[in-house]
Amino acid sequence: MNNRNSKLAAAIAVLSEIILISTAALSTLLKQWNNLALLFLAIICIILPFIITSIADKKSIVLPSSFQLISVLFIILSLYFGEIKKFYITFWWWDLLLHTIFGSYAVIIALYFMQGIIIKEKETTKQRFTILILIFAFSFSIALGTLWEMYEFIVDYLFKTNMVKGGLEDTSSDLIVKILSALITSTIYYYHTLKNPK
């Protein structure tokens, strides 16, 4: 099964790349080095969802149909608007909003990822099987959230950025909202699945 490529995601990605490359070129000409590392990082990251989709196709891994679009938008909202346009500073809730989306969508990705990998045995009840895959999906979301916090720390350390703005408080609050959003998403899926007779 091939994952669908999103034309809308591709269009947004191309437009974003044009803006980012133009901004990076202008910053270089004006010798404004403060955001240059983040601009190059954003340029690279926007390509990643399409590379991941291509790899998933080769490995027969199922991804949500909205994967490319959500991923591209998330990268733009976090790196371009959040860091470069200073939305993290302008809006106190911006960081928490993105981490909430991250925690929830990571559960959805994990649920799709497990299709065809874990097969329900006839002896296993639907409730027990649902709980099993949700434990994996929830853990997957938290693991990705933890890796993201490590990524923020490493980027700050290497490129002298300020992604971890509040230190321990920022990291802890990010993880808490991810855990809560992952838990809520898992709970909704659990009750939705049990109510669905199929």
Order of alpha helices (4+ residues) and beta strands (2+ residues): alpha-alpha-alpha-alpha-alpha-alpha-alpha-alpha
